[in-house]
Amino acid sequence: MTKRVVLIGHPVAHSLSGAMHRAAFEALGIDAVYELWDRPPLALADAIAEVRGDDFLGANVTIPHKEKTKDLVDRLTEEAHATGAVNTITREGKRLIGHNTDVAGFRVALDALVGKQKMPRVAVVLGSGGGARAVVYGLIAEGFQRVIVFNRHLHRAENLARFFTRSAAHMELRAMPWHESIIEAELAKSKVLVNATAVGLGGDESPIPAEVIPPGLLVLDLLYNPPVTRLLREAEAAGASGMNGELMLLHQGAAAFTLWTGQPAPIEVMRTALQTARDAAPSAAEPPAAALPTAETHMAGLPAAEPPAADAPAGAGEG
């Protein structure tokens, strides 16, 4: 019987996960298909219930469902519990297990962004959804001492900071109002900026003004389509450096593939499939010819997202 894996989100049309996983299934001779399910929030519970069927290997979960899914599965792994978000589901009989492979993907991307430099200790995170939760958890695990979270809706950023109160007891984790002057002041004290919003997914927009980006900042935009977002272009112009979310997408996908199949993921096959699909996909906003280095530059690698609002989880952690 042909097995099924689905990506459950709203929207999902922009996703490149299907190309990556289909290529991996084919390379290893696994009789499986990968489907995109666009399901609004009211249809989420029914979609998750369907994954209990014997024809399913599991599922990916993307915007805006990662936080809600944790309450619809039977058990959470350590990282899914620690982040309060699920982006991958596996089956144990009729039981569904919720995982968070975004964390593993983010750690690879962060290491590639920092490169040979000493790991920084201060960061700013934009957004507070499922992707931002994986990012904040990853920064805590990497030993960051100060992380500031900004969100258009301050209460959502406060909820995220409150969620991590215990694991972040050794450090300063704070939510701050989304004001340009406050963001500028915090970026001046930070080394890393992670955009975990969807701003830039649907058009040539940046979540922050170019003037607030200091030189030397390391910018990770979890979006990967367009591969060079306005935020990354403006970061380069300001003397900062950055990369998109494709490398995080690749490695969270590889971790999910291994969970479903029990086999090591064919990383290079998946990387090539992502590059091919990325090049063939219509870009959400065509960047100028002078493009900023993507993750390929950093680590022979590559570059997910909520509704277009700054409180949405974005980009690479689409599951």
N, C-alpha and C positions, 0 to 999 in steps of 0.2 A: 504494500500500500504506500502510495506517495504521501510523505509526511508534509505538514504545513507549518510555516512560521508566519506570523502576521505582525505588522507594525500598526499599532493602534494610536491614533492621534487626531488632531483637528487644528490645522490642516496637515496633510501628509504628501501632497503633490510635489513639493520641493525636495523630498527626501532622495538621497542617493544610496540609502542603506540596501535597497533591493538589489541594485547592481552589484554591490560588494558581496552580499551573501549568496546570491545566485551563482556568481563566479566561484565562490568557495565551495558550494555544494557540488558544482560540476567538476571542479578540480579533484575532489576527493571521491567522486563517484557516489555521492549520497543522493538518494532519490527523494528530493525535497523541493518545495517551492516557497517563495517568499512573497507575501501579498501585502498591499497597502490598504488599510482600512481607515477611512475617514469617518470618525464617529464623534459626534458632539457629546458634551458631558452627560446629557440625559440617557445616552445609549451606551455609556461606558460599562455599567454593570453587566448588561446583556452580552457585550463583546467579551468581557473577561470570562463570563460563565461558559461561553462557547469554546474557549481555549481548553476547557477541561476534557474535550472530546479526544478519543483515542488516536485520531488522525493528526493531532498537533504535537510537534516537538516543544513548542513554547511560543513566546511572543516578545516583541519589543514594545515599549510604551514611550510616547513622546508627548509634546505639548498638547493640551494643557493638563494631562492626566497623571503625571508622575506621583503627585502627592496623594491624590484620591485612590490610586491603585493600591497603595499600601494597606488600605482597609478592606480590599476585595480579594486578597489572597489568603492562604491558610497559614503561611509561615514567612517570616522575613529573615534574610541572612544578616550578618553583623553590620555590613555597610549599608544595607537598605534600612535597617532599624536606626543606625546612627545618623543617617541623613534624613530620614522621614520621607524618602522618595524611592520609587521603583521604576527602573527603565528596562528591566529584563525579567521575563517569567519563564520558569521551567516547570515541568510536570513530574510528580512522583505519584504514579497511579492517577487518581482523580484529584489529588491535592496539588495546589499551585504554590510554588515557592517564588517569592519576590527577591530579586537581586538588584544591586546598583553597580553596574560596570562603568558608569560615568566617572566614578572616583579613580579607577585604574587608568582610564583614558586621560583624565585631567592630569594625573601625575606625570605621565609620559610627555604630555604637551608642555607642562610647566618646566620639566627638566630640559626639554629642547629649547624653550624660550630663554631660559637662563644661561644655557650653554656651559662654558667653562668657568663662568663667574661663580663666586660664592653665593649660595642661596640667600636671597633677600629675606628680610624679617617683617616688612611692612607692606600692606597691600590694600587696594581699594577694589571693591566688587560692586558692579552695577547690576541690579536686579535681585529678586528674592524668590524665584520659583524653584522648580526641581533642579534645573541646571546650576543655579546659584548655590543650592544646598550642597551639591557634590563639590563645587569649587571651595566653599567655606570649609567643609570637612577636610578636603585635601590640604588646604592651607594650614589648618590646625595640626594635621598629622605631620606636615613638613616642618613644624616648629616655628611658624610665624608668630611674632609677638604682638602685632597690632593689625587688625583687619577692620576696615570701615565699610559698611554696607549702605548703599544709597538706593532708594526706590521712590518712584513718583508718589506712591502711597506709603507714607512713613510707617503706618501701623504694620504693613507687611514686612518691612525690613526689621521692625522691632520684634515681630513674631519669630522671624528667622534667628535673630540674635538670641532671643529668649530660649529657643529650642536647643541651642548649643551651649547653654549656660554651664552645664556640668563639664562637658568635654573641653570647653574653652576657659575653665577656671584659672588656668595658669597664665592667661594672656588677656589683652584688651580686645574685645569684640564688641563693636558699637554700631548702632543704626543712627544715621544722621539725615536731616531734611535735605531734599533734593533742591539745593540752591546753588547757582553757579559759583558764587564766591566761596561757599563752603567746600564744594568739590575741588575748586582750584587750590584752596589752602591745603586740603588733604593730599592731593596729588603731588604738591610740592614737597611733602614729607614722605612720600611713598616711592617705592621702586617698581611695583607691579600694579597694573590695572587689568582687571578682567571684565569684559562686557558679557554679562549673562542675560541681556535683554534681547528682544527681537528687533530693536530699532536698526534699520539697515537691511532687513530681510526683504521688505516689499518696495524699496526705493533707495535712492541715493541720499540717505540720511545718516547722521551720527547722533548718538545719545548725548554727547557733550560738545560744547563749542571748541573749535580748534585752538582758541587762545588759552585754554586752561591746561593744555598738554605741555608739560615741561620736557626739555631735552633729556635724553638718557633714560626715560621711562620705558619699561618693558610692557608691551600691550598684547594681551591675548583676547581676540574677539572670537567668541564661540561660534559665530556664524561662519558658513563656508560658501554660501552663494548669495552675492557675488564673492569670488575668492579674495578679492581685494576690496574691502568695504571702505566707505568714506572715512570711518574712524581710523583705519589703518593707513590710508593715504595721508590724512592730516597728521597722524602720528609721525610718519616718515618726514613730512615737511617740517615738523617741529624739532627734528633731531632725535626723536624716539625710535625704537625699533619694535617690531611686532610680528605676529603670525595669526592666521585664521584657525578655525576649529576643525579642520579636516584631519589633522593628526589625532586629535582626541576622538573624533568619530571613528577613525580606523581602529584604534586600540580598544575602545569600548566595544566595538563590533566584534573584534577578534575574541575578546573575553566572553562575550555572549555566545558566539559560535561554539566555543569549547564547552560551555555549559550545556548547550542543546545536544551536542553530538558526542561529547567525550573525547574528541580528537583535537590535537593541536591545530589552531587556525593557520591556513596558508596565507601568511601576512603579505607576501609579495604579490600573490594573485589578487588579494583583496585591494592592495594599494593600487595596482595597475587598473583594476576595474573601477575604482573610485576616480582615478585621474581621467580615464576614458569617459566615464559618465559625466564628470564635472565639465570636461571640455565640450561635450555634446549638448549639455543642458543650456537652455536660455538663461542668461544671467539676469538676476533681479535688477541690476543696475550696472551698465557697462562702465568700467573704470577707464581712465585715460591710459594711453599706451605705456607710460612710465609706471610700472607696477612695483609695489612693495614686495619684498621677499615673503613667500609663504612658508609653511612648514617644510616644504621640500628643501628649501635653502638651509634650514636649521638641522634637519635630521633625515635626509634622504626619505622624507615622509610626506605627508599631506596636511589640507585643512580638514546645535541644532537649534525650537524657538517658540515662544508663546505668541499670542496675538500681538500686533504691533503696539505695544505699550511698554514703558520702561519697567513695569513690574513683572514682566513675563520672563519665564525661563527660556533661554535661547539655545540654539545652535547645536554644537557637536554632540551633546549628550542626547541625541534623539533616540537612542536605544539600539 
